[in-house]
Amino acid sequence: MSMTAAMTLNDLRRRGSAALLAELGPVGFVRYIQQFSAGRGDYTREHQQLADSLTLDQAWSLVTGDKSSTIELRCSGSDSQ
């Protein structure tokens, strides 16, 4: 039986965090951990609202990077005020 199989999940998490911190340093460790945060809001609802508010031409302009048309993107769930 390997050593990791005998560890509790808490021990595994603690040792894994220590290894990441040692390898990546404090900033790299935090950046790595931030990748797995749950986030906020309702992505599906906000994405549907955005998709419903765009015309096909506006969506194509976003895809192609056409800067000639001005499109204001807003989601009702955003934190901006």
TORPA-355784 format. One record per atom (N, C-alpha, C): residue number from 1; residue in one letter; atom name; x negated, y negated, z. Coordinates in steps of 0.02 Angstrom, whole numbers, plus 50000, padded with zeros to 5 digits. Atoms other than C-alpha are relative to their C-alpha. Example, Ala and Ser with C-alpha at 12.3 -4.5 7.8 and 13.67 -1.06 7.14 Angstrom:
<nodes>
<node resi="1" resn="A" name="N" x="49955" y="50059" z="50000"/>
<node resi="1" resn="A" name="CA" x="49385" y="50225" z="50390"/>
<node resi="1" resn="A" name="C" x="49955" y="49940" z="50000"/>
<node resi="2" resn="S" name="N" x="50042" y="50059" z="49997"/>
<node resi="2" resn="S" name="CA" x="49316" y="50053" z="50357"/>
<node resi="2" resn="S" name="C" x="50039" y="49945" z="50037"/>
</nodes>
This chain:
<nodes>
<node resi="1" resn="M" name="N" x="49957" y="50059" z="50000"/>
<node resi="1" resn="M" name="CA" x="50000" y="50000" z="50000"/>
<node resi="1" resn="M" name="C" x="49955" y="49938" z="50000"/>
<node resi="2" resn="S" name="N" x="50041" y="50060" z="50003"/>
<node resi="2" resn="S" name="CA" x="49930" y="49830" z="49954"/>
<node resi="2" resn="S" name="C" x="50015" y="49953" z="50058"/>
<node resi="3" resn="M" name="N" x="49993" y="50046" z="49945"/>
<node resi="3" resn="M" name="CA" x="49906" y="49692" z="50080"/>
<node resi="3" resn="M" name="C" x="50061" y="49955" z="49991"/>
<node resi="4" resn="T" name="N" x="49944" y="50045" z="50012"/>
<node resi="4" resn="T" name="CA" x="50037" y="49580" z="49997"/>
<node resi="4" resn="T" name="C" x="50067" y="50035" z="50011"/>
<node resi="5" resn="A" name="N" x="49938" y="49963" z="49989"/>
<node resi="5" resn="A" name="CA" x="50169" y="49717" z="50008"/>
<node resi="5" resn="A" name="C" x="50017" y="50003" z="50075"/>
<node resi="6" resn="A" name="N" x="49989" y="49995" z="49928"/>
<node resi="6" resn="A" name="CA" x="50146" y="49724" z="50198"/>
<node resi="6" resn="A" name="C" x="50016" y="49931" z="50031"/>
<node resi="7" resn="M" name="N" x="49987" y="50068" z="49974"/>
<node resi="7" resn="M" name="CA" x="50163" y="49533" z="50219"/>
<node resi="7" resn="M" name="C" x="50074" y="49985" z="50001"/>
<node resi="8" resn="T" name="N" x="49932" y="50025" z="50000"/>
<node resi="8" resn="T" name="CA" x="50325" y="49451" z="50268"/>
<node resi="8" resn="T" name="C" x="50005" y="49947" z="49945"/>
<node resi="9" resn="L" name="N" x="49992" y="50053" z="50050"/>
<node resi="9" resn="L" name="CA" x="50399" y="49328" z="50143"/>
<node resi="9" resn="L" name="C" x="49973" y="49934" z="50024"/>
<node resi="10" resn="N" name="N" x="50027" y="50062" z="49972"/>
<node resi="10" resn="N" name="CA" x="50353" y="49187" z="50259"/>
<node resi="10" resn="N" name="C" x="49924" y="49998" z="49996"/>
<node resi="11" resn="D" name="N" x="50073" y="49996" z="50006"/>
<node resi="11" resn="D" name="CA" x="50172" y="49245" z="50266"/>
<node resi="11" resn="D" name="C" x="49977" y="49992" z="49928"/>
<node resi="12" resn="L" name="N" x="50017" y="50005" z="50071"/>
<node resi="12" resn="L" name="CA" x="50167" y="49264" z="50077"/>
<node resi="12" resn="L" name="C" x="50006" y="49927" z="49976"/>
<node resi="13" resn="R" name="N" x="49989" y="50070" z="50019"/>
<node resi="13" resn="R" name="CA" x="50238" y="49088" z="50054"/>
<node resi="13" resn="R" name="C" x="49945" y="49955" z="50029"/>
<node resi="14" resn="R" name="N" x="50051" y="50041" z="49967"/>
<node resi="14" resn="R" name="CA" x="50114" y="49014" z="50179"/>
<node resi="14" resn="R" name="C" x="49932" y="50010" z="49966"/>
<node resi="15" resn="R" name="N" x="50065" y="49986" z="50031"/>
<node resi="15" resn="R" name="CA" x="49963" y="49101" z="50101"/>
<node resi="15" resn="R" name="C" x="49998" y="49976" z="49927"/>
<node resi="16" resn="G" name="N" x="49996" y="50025" z="50069"/>
<node resi="16" resn="G" name="CA" x="50020" y="49059" z="49925"/>
<node resi="16" resn="G" name="C" x="49993" y="49924" z="49997"/>
<node resi="17" resn="S" name="N" x="50006" y="50073" z="49997"/>
<node resi="17" resn="S" name="CA" x="50040" y="48876" z="49971"/>
<node resi="17" resn="S" name="C" x="49929" y="49979" z="50016"/>
<node resi="18" resn="A" name="N" x="50069" y="50016" z="49982"/>
<node resi="18" resn="A" name="CA" x="49868" y="48874" z="50051"/>
<node resi="18" resn="A" name="C" x="49953" y="50010" z="49941"/>
<node resi="19" resn="A" name="N" x="50042" y="49987" z="50059"/>
<node resi="19" resn="A" name="CA" x="49791" y="48951" z="49895"/>
<node resi="19" resn="A" name="C" x="50009" y="49947" z="49946"/>
<node resi="20" resn="L" name="N" x="49987" y="50053" z="50050"/>
<node resi="20" resn="L" name="CA" x="49876" y="48825" z="49780"/>
<node resi="20" resn="L" name="C" x="49969" y="49934" z="50022"/>
<node resi="21" resn="L" name="N" x="50029" y="50062" z="49974"/>
<node resi="21" resn="L" name="CA" x="49823" y="48681" z="49891"/>
<node resi="21" resn="L" name="C" x="49924" y="50000" z="49993"/>
<node resi="22" resn="A" name="N" x="50073" y="49995" z="50006"/>
<node resi="22" resn="A" name="CA" x="49643" y="48743" z="49893"/>
<node resi="22" resn="A" name="C" x="49978" y="49994" z="49927"/>
<node resi="23" resn="E" name="N" x="50019" y="49999" z="50071"/>
<node resi="23" resn="E" name="CA" x="49639" y="48767" z="49704"/>
<node resi="23" resn="E" name="C" x="50017" y="49935" z="49964"/>
<node resi="24" resn="L" name="N" x="49976" y="50059" z="50037"/>
<node resi="24" resn="L" name="CA" x="49739" y="48615" z="49646"/>
<node resi="24" resn="L" name="C" x="49988" y="49934" z="50035"/>
<node resi="25" resn="G" name="N" x="50006" y="50062" z="49962"/>
<node resi="25" resn="G" name="CA" x="49708" y="48488" z="49783"/>
<node resi="25" resn="G" name="C" x="50069" y="49974" z="50018"/>
<node resi="26" resn="P" name="N" x="49935" y="50024" z="49977"/>
<node resi="26" resn="P" name="CA" x="49846" y="48388" z="49868"/>
<node resi="26" resn="P" name="C" x="50046" y="49974" z="49945"/>
<node resi="27" resn="V" name="N" x="49958" y="50029" z="50053"/>
<node resi="27" resn="V" name="CA" x="49907" y="48294" z="49714"/>
<node resi="27" resn="V" name="C" x="50024" y="50054" z="49952"/>
<node resi="28" resn="G" name="N" x="49981" y="49945" z="50045"/>
<node resi="28" resn="G" name="CA" x="49906" y="48446" z="49600"/>
<node resi="28" resn="G" name="C" x="50050" y="50046" z="50033"/>
<node resi="29" resn="F" name="N" x="49953" y="49957" z="49963"/>
<node resi="29" resn="F" name="CA" x="49993" y="48549" z="49734"/>
<node resi="29" resn="F" name="C" x="50070" y="49970" z="50000"/>
<node resi="30" resn="V" name="N" x="49934" y="50033" z="49999"/>
<node resi="30" resn="V" name="CA" x="50134" y="48421" z="49751"/>
<node resi="30" resn="V" name="C" x="50031" y="50000" z="49930"/>
<node resi="31" resn="R" name="N" x="49973" y="50000" z="50068"/>
<node resi="31" resn="R" name="CA" x="50152" y="48406" z="49562"/>
<node resi="31" resn="R" name="C" x="50026" y="50069" z="49980"/>
<node resi="32" resn="Y" name="N" x="49979" y="49931" z="50015"/>
<node resi="32" resn="Y" name="CA" x="50163" y="48596" z="49547"/>
<node resi="32" resn="Y" name="C" x="50066" y="50016" z="50035"/>
<node resi="33" resn="I" name="N" x="49940" y="49986" z="49961"/>
<node resi="33" resn="I" name="CA" x="50293" y="48611" z="49685"/>
<node resi="33" resn="I" name="C" x="50060" y="49961" z="49974"/>
<node resi="34" resn="Q" name="N" x="49945" y="50041" z="50026"/>
<node resi="34" resn="Q" name="CA" x="50398" y="48469" z="49610"/>
<node resi="34" resn="Q" name="C" x="50034" y="50031" z="49939"/>
<node resi="35" resn="Q" name="N" x="49971" y="49968" z="50058"/>
<node resi="35" resn="Q" name="CA" x="50427" y="48575" z="49456"/>
<node resi="35" resn="Q" name="C" x="50060" y="50044" z="50018"/>
<node resi="36" resn="F" name="N" x="49950" y="49953" z="49979"/>
<node resi="36" resn="F" name="CA" x="50540" y="48687" z="49558"/>
<node resi="36" resn="F" name="C" x="50055" y="49969" z="50043"/>
<node resi="37" resn="S" name="N" x="49947" y="50032" z="49960"/>
<node resi="37" resn="S" name="CA" x="50651" y="48558" z="49643"/>
<node resi="37" resn="S" name="C" x="50067" y="50008" z="49965"/>
<node resi="38" resn="A" name="N" x="49933" y="49988" z="50026"/>
<node resi="38" resn="A" name="CA" x="50837" y="48579" z="49620"/>
<node resi="38" resn="A" name="C" x="50027" y="49941" z="49960"/>
<node resi="39" resn="G" name="N" x="49975" y="50058" z="50036"/>
<node resi="39" resn="G" name="CA" x="50864" y="48402" z="49556"/>
<node resi="39" resn="G" name="C" x="50066" y="49976" z="50030"/>
<node resi="40" resn="R" name="N" x="49938" y="50028" z="49976"/>
<node resi="40" resn="R" name="CA" x="51023" y="48302" z="49575"/>
<node resi="40" resn="R" name="C" x="50049" y="49993" z="49942"/>
<node resi="41" resn="G" name="N" x="49950" y="50013" z="50050"/>
<node resi="41" resn="G" name="CA" x="51185" y="48273" z="49484"/>
<node resi="41" resn="G" name="C" x="50027" y="50064" z="49967"/>
<node resi="42" resn="D" name="N" x="49968" y="49945" z="50037"/>
<node resi="42" resn="D" name="CA" x="51284" y="48381" z="49364"/>
<node resi="42" resn="D" name="C" x="49978" y="49993" z="49927"/>
<node resi="43" resn="Y" name="N" x="50029" y="50007" z="50066"/>
<node resi="43" resn="Y" name="CA" x="51178" y="48401" z="49208"/>
<node resi="43" resn="Y" name="C" x="50051" y="50017" z="49945"/>
<node resi="44" resn="T" name="N" x="49954" y="49978" z="50052"/>
<node resi="44" resn="T" name="CA" x="51313" y="48493" z="49110"/>
<node resi="44" resn="T" name="C" x="50054" y="49947" z="49987"/>
<node resi="45" resn="R" name="N" x="49948" y="50052" z="50008"/>
<node resi="45" resn="R" name="CA" x="51447" y="48361" z="49142"/>
<node resi="45" resn="R" name="C" x="49971" y="49937" z="49968"/>
<node resi="46" resn="E" name="N" x="50031" y="50061" z="50027"/>
<node resi="46" resn="E" name="CA" x="51328" y="48216" z="49106"/>
<node resi="46" resn="E" name="C" x="49980" y="50010" z="49927"/>
<node resi="47" resn="H" name="N" x="50019" y="49986" z="50069"/>
<node resi="47" resn="H" name="CA" x="51265" y="48299" z="48947"/>
<node resi="47" resn="H" name="C" x="50061" y="50000" z="49955"/>
<node resi="48" resn="Q" name="N" x="49938" y="49999" z="50040"/>
<node resi="48" resn="Q" name="CA" x="51443" y="48328" z="48886"/>
<node resi="48" resn="Q" name="C" x="50026" y="49929" z="49990"/>
<node resi="49" resn="Q" name="N" x="49977" y="50070" z="50007"/>
<node resi="49" resn="Q" name="CA" x="51489" y="48145" z="48921"/>
<node resi="49" resn="Q" name="C" x="49957" y="49964" z="49948"/>
<node resi="50" resn="L" name="N" x="50044" y="50032" z="50048"/>
<node resi="50" resn="L" name="CA" x="51337" y="48088" z="48823"/>
<node resi="50" resn="L" name="C" x="50015" y="50024" z="49930"/>
<node resi="51" resn="A" name="N" x="49986" y="49972" z="50066"/>
<node resi="51" resn="A" name="CA" x="51374" y="48204" z="48678"/>
<node resi="51" resn="A" name="C" x="50067" y="49975" z="49974"/>
<node resi="52" resn="D" name="N" x="49934" y="50024" z="50021"/>
<node resi="52" resn="D" name="CA" x="51556" y="48149" z="48674"/>
<node resi="52" resn="D" name="C" x="49999" y="49926" z="49981"/>
<node resi="53" resn="S" name="N" x="50000" y="50072" z="50012"/>
<node resi="53" resn="S" name="CA" x="51507" y="47965" z="48670"/>
<node resi="53" resn="S" name="C" x="49960" y="49980" z="49937"/>
<node resi="54" resn="L" name="N" x="50040" y="50015" z="50058"/>
<node resi="54" resn="L" name="CA" x="51390" y="47977" z="48519"/>
<node resi="54" resn="L" name="C" x="50034" y="50019" z="49935"/>
<node resi="55" resn="T" name="N" x="49979" y="49980" z="50068"/>
<node resi="55" resn="T" name="CA" x="51436" y="47974" z="48336"/>
<node resi="55" resn="T" name="C" x="49945" y="50044" z="49971"/>
<node resi="56" resn="L" name="N" x="50049" y="49959" z="50032"/>
<node resi="56" resn="L" name="CA" x="51347" y="48093" z="48221"/>
<node resi="56" resn="L" name="C" x="49940" y="49959" z="49976"/>
<node resi="57" resn="D" name="N" x="50054" y="50044" z="50022"/>
<node resi="57" resn="D" name="CA" x="51246" y="47948" z="48148"/>
<node resi="57" resn="D" name="C" x="49956" y="49978" z="50058"/>
<node resi="58" resn="Q" name="N" x="50040" y="50019" z="49942"/>
<node resi="58" resn="Q" name="CA" x="51192" y="47892" z="48322"/>
<node resi="58" resn="Q" name="C" x="49957" y="50058" z="50024"/>
<node resi="59" resn="A" name="N" x="50038" y="49942" z="49979"/>
<node resi="59" resn="A" name="CA" x="51140" y="48068" z="48370"/>
<node resi="59" resn="A" name="C" x="49942" y="50013" z="49952"/>
<node resi="60" resn="W" name="N" x="50054" y="49989" z="50049"/>
<node resi="60" resn="W" name="CA" x="51040" y="48084" z="48208"/>
<node resi="60" resn="W" name="C" x="49945" y="49947" z="50009"/>
<node resi="61" resn="S" name="N" x="50050" y="50053" z="49988"/>
<node resi="61" resn="S" name="CA" x="50954" y="47917" z="48245"/>
<node resi="61" resn="S" name="C" x="49956" y="50018" z="50060"/>
<node resi="62" resn="L" name="N" x="50039" y="49979" z="49941"/>
<node resi="62" resn="L" name="CA" x="50901" y="47985" z="48415"/>
<node resi="62" resn="L" name="C" x="49952" y="50056" z="49982"/>
<node resi="63" resn="V" name="N" x="50041" y="49943" z="50019"/>
<node resi="63" resn="V" name="CA" x="50835" y="48146" z="48338"/>
<node resi="63" resn="V" name="C" x="49941" y="49978" z="49956"/>
<node resi="64" resn="T" name="N" x="50052" y="50021" z="50048"/>
<node resi="64" resn="T" name="CA" x="50737" y="48059" z="48200"/>
<node resi="64" resn="T" name="C" x="49957" y="49943" z="50025"/>
<node resi="65" resn="G" name="N" x="50039" y="50056" z="49972"/>
<node resi="65" resn="G" name="CA" x="50675" y="47915" z="48308"/>
<node resi="65" resn="G" name="C" x="50011" y="49936" z="49963"/>
<node resi="66" resn="D" name="N" x="49982" y="50061" z="50037"/>
<node resi="66" resn="D" name="CA" x="50760" y="47785" z="48197"/>
<node resi="66" resn="D" name="C" x="50012" y="49943" z="50049"/>
<node resi="67" resn="K" name="N" x="49995" y="50057" z="49954"/>
<node resi="67" resn="K" name="CA" x="50736" y="47620" z="48288"/>
<node resi="67" resn="K" name="C" x="50045" y="49945" z="49973"/>
<node resi="68" resn="S" name="N" x="49961" y="50054" z="50030"/>
<node resi="68" resn="S" name="CA" x="50847" y="47520" z="48170"/>
<node resi="68" resn="S" name="C" x="50070" y="49994" z="50032"/>
<node resi="69" resn="S" name="N" x="49936" y="50005" z="49967"/>
<node resi="69" resn="S" name="CA" x="51006" y="47561" z="48266"/>
<node resi="69" resn="S" name="C" x="49990" y="50000" z="50076"/>
<node resi="70" resn="T" name="N" x="50005" y="50005" z="49928"/>
<node resi="70" resn="T" name="CA" x="51027" y="47514" z="48448"/>
<node resi="70" resn="T" name="C" x="50054" y="50043" z="50031"/>
<node resi="71" resn="I" name="N" x="49954" y="49955" z="49967"/>
<node resi="71" resn="I" name="CA" x="51107" y="47648" z="48555"/>
<node resi="71" resn="I" name="C" x="49989" y="49993" z="50075"/>
<node resi="72" resn="E" name="N" x="50006" y="50005" z="49928"/>
<node resi="72" resn="E" name="CA" x="51143" y="47619" z="48738"/>
<node resi="72" resn="E" name="C" x="50025" y="50066" z="50030"/>
<node resi="73" resn="L" name="N" x="49983" y="49936" z="49970"/>
<node resi="73" resn="L" name="CA" x="51140" y="47783" z="48834"/>
<node resi="73" resn="L" name="C" x="50015" y="49990" z="50073"/>
<node resi="74" resn="R" name="N" x="49981" y="50005" z="49930"/>
<node resi="74" resn="R" name="CA" x="51232" y="47789" z="48998"/>
<node resi="74" resn="R" name="C" x="50037" y="50063" z="50020"/>
<node resi="75" resn="C" name="N" x="49963" y="49944" z="49970"/>
<node resi="75" resn="C" name="CA" x="51292" y="47930" z="49108"/>
<node resi="75" resn="C" name="C" x="50032" y="49974" z="50063"/>
<node resi="76" resn="S" name="N" x="49965" y="50026" z="49942"/>
<node resi="76" resn="S" name="CA" x="51421" y="47896" z="49241"/>
<node resi="76" resn="S" name="C" x="49969" y="50024" z="50065"/>
<node resi="77" resn="G" name="N" x="50030" y="49973" z="49939"/>
<node resi="77" resn="G" name="CA" x="51323" y="48001" z="49366"/>
<node resi="77" resn="G" name="C" x="49931" y="49972" z="50014"/>
<node resi="78" resn="S" name="N" x="50068" y="50025" z="49990"/>
<node resi="78" resn="S" name="CA" x="51162" y="47899" z="49351"/>
<node resi="78" resn="S" name="C" x="49997" y="49955" z="50061"/>
<node resi="79" resn="D" name="N" x="50010" y="50041" z="49940"/>
<node resi="79" resn="D" name="CA" x="51089" y="47805" z="49500"/>
<node resi="79" resn="D" name="C" x="49988" y="49928" z="49983"/>
<node resi="80" resn="S" name="N" x="50015" y="50070" z="50017"/>
<node resi="80" resn="S" name="CA" x="51055" y="47645" z="49402"/>
<node resi="80" resn="S" name="C" x="50061" y="49956" z="50012"/>
<node resi="81" resn="Q" name="N" x="49944" y="50046" z="49985"/>
<node resi="81" resn="Q" name="CA" x="51158" y="47494" z="49451"/>
<node resi="81" resn="Q" name="C" x="49988" y="49933" z="49970"/>
</nodes>
